[in-house]
Amino acid sequence: MLHLALYEPEIPPNTGNIIRLCANTGVQLHLIHPLGFEMETKALRRAGLDYYEWAQVVEHKNFNSFMQDTDFHCIYALTTKATDYSHQVTYADNDCLLLGPETRGLPEEVRGHDLIYPVRIPMKADSRSLNLSNTAAIVVYQALAQLGFPDLM
């Protein structure tokens, strides 16, 4: 199974869109607190529609508990600060894709963690970043394509 983790997400509709992505792909979603919203937020429910019940969502009280409570093959952090590209990675079962908060990205102490491998999506040189849910969708499908789209038709 592939995993996707959101580190301190801030914008409910992005998380709702990602819940829908995970429900439709079988990717397990990890939410790392603190969240910038309540899980019952109307915007989150609207973006995720009724997909929350089909998504596998695990919440972690903070980054340290996320790292202690999980045992991934590899954690790939999506960041504009990386030099290696997400499409050049060889993904494996039980990998985790880690994305940071929308307004500030992953902090240095997370990007620089010994068990985390930073990667980026190619963009124009003067671009700041892609939308969080768009980034999640791009990289989830890159990884799933390499894995042969397990359990998808």
N, C-alpha and C positions, 0 to 999 in steps of 0.2 A: 504494500500500500504506500502511496505517496502522501506526504504531509505538507501542509501549508501553515505557517505561523505568522500571526500579526502581532508585532511588538507595539504595545500601547497605541492601538488605532484611535483616531480622533473623530472621524467623520462617519456618522451612522450609515448613510447610503452606500458608501464604499464597502463597509463591512457587510451590509445586506446583500450587495451584489456578489461579494465573495462567498457568502453563505450559499447563495444560489449556484455559483460556480462549483463549489464543493459538493453540493447535493447532486448535481448533474454529472459529476465526474467520479464520485466515490473517493475523493481526496479528503483526508481527515483534517479539519481545521483546528488550530490551537490559537486561543486568544490569550495574550500575555497582558495581565493587568499592571498598572491601572489603565482602564479604558477611559476614553474622553467622553463617554456617554453611558446611559443606562441601557441594558439589553432590551428593555421594554419600550425603547424610544419608537415613536410613530414612524419616523423616517427610516429606521432600521427595518421595521416590519414591512413597510411599503416596498422598499427596495428588495428585500428578501422574499416578498410575497409569502406563500405558505411553505417555502422550502426548508425552513428551519427544522421541521419535524423529520425531514429526510437527510439532513446533514449530520455528520458526526463532528460535534463540536466539543472540545475539551478546553476548560478555562484553567489558567495557571495564575497564582496570586502575584507572581513577579518573575523576572528573568531567571533568577537563581533557581527557583522551584521548577521552572520550565526545563532548565538544563539538568537538574537532579532527577526529575520525574520521567524523563524521556531517554531513549537509547536509539538514536537514529544512526543509519549507516554514514550519512554525511549531511551537514547543514550548509546550505548555500544561501548567503545573505545577498539580497538584491540591493545594490547601492550604486549611485553615480560615481562614487569614489573608487570603485574597482577598476582594474585594468583588464581582467579576463572577462570573456563574454559568456552569457548564459547558454547560447546555442552551441558552444564548443565543449560544454561539459558532457561527460558520459554519466547519465543518471542511472540510479539503481533503485531497486525496491527498498523501501524504508528510508529514502532520502527525505529531507525537509527543506522547503523553500521558505526563507525568513524575510519578511518585509517590515519596514519601519513606519513610524508615524508620518502622516501626510505632510505636516508642516515643517518637520525638522529631520526626517530620515533617521537611520540607525545611528546611535551614538558611537563614538570611537571605541569605548570599552566593549561594546557588543561586536562591532565589525572586527576588532582586533583579537577577539577571544580565540584561544588555541584550537578549538573544535569547529570554528566557523570559517568557511571559504567564501570570500566576497566575489560576486560576479555582477555584470551589468548587461543591460540591453543596449544595443547600438542606437545612438541618436545623433542628430546634428550637433556640431561642436558648441553652438551657442544655446542649446536647449537646457532647461533646468532639470526637468524630470517628466515622466509620464504619470498619469493618474494611477493611484494605487490598485484599483480593481482591474484596470487595463493591464498593468504590469503583471498582476497575479494570473490573469487569463493567458497572457502570452507565454509565460514561463511554465505554468501548469501544463498547457498543451504541448510545449516543446518537450517536457519531461515525459508526458504520457505517450507522445508519438514514439520516442525512443524505446519506451517500455512495451510498445505494441498495443497501446490502448487497452489495458487489461479490463475485462468486464464491461467494456463499452461496445456498442454496436453502431 
